[in-house]
Amino acid sequence: MSRDEWGGDDFDKEVEYVTILDVLVKAETALAILVEIEDKEHWIPKSQLGPYNEITEEGDKGNLEIPEWLADEKGI
């Protein structure tokens, strides 16, 4: 299968991030954080946290930075 057939060019695209302000981490696991945004809880994979993300552990409060595609997928 060629690179074009499996969508390999998508990996070359730069990731667009969104920042959600003043978010509290309610819980965490080794792989994800549970945040509440507008009265809805969302599990966010730690692997998807952006380079300027400020929250990573339970009790942290600050700006959450995640890829735009993930925010869209979760309705954030």
Residue pairs with C-beta under 8 A, 6 or more apart in sequence:
3 9
15 50
15 67
15 68
16 67
16 68
17 50
17 51
17 52
17 65
17 66
17 67
17 68
18 65
18 66
18 67
18 68
18 71
18 76
19 50
19 52
19 63
19 64
19 65
20 37
20 63
20 64
20 65
20 66
20 71
20 76
21 63
22 61
22 62
22 63
23 35
23 36
23 37
23 55
23 61
23 62
23 63
23 64
24 35
24 36
24 55
24 59
24 60
24 61
25 33
25 34
25 35
25 55
25 56
25 57
25 58
25 59
25 60
25 61
26 34
26 35
26 36
26 41
26 58
27 33
27 34
27 58
28 34
28 56
28 57
28 58
31 45
31 46
31 47
32 43
32 44
32 45
32 46
33 43
33 44
33 46
33 49
33 55
33 56
33 57
33 58
34 41
34 42
34 43
34 44
35 41
35 42
35 44
35 55
35 64
36 42
37 64
37 76
40 75
42 74
42 76
44 64
44 66
44 70
44 74
46 56
48 66
48 67
48 70
49 56
49 64
49 65
49 66
50 65
50 66
50 67
51 65
52 63
52 65
53 63
53 64
53 65
53 66
54 60
54 62
54 63
54 64
54 65
55 61
55 62
55 63
55 64
66 76
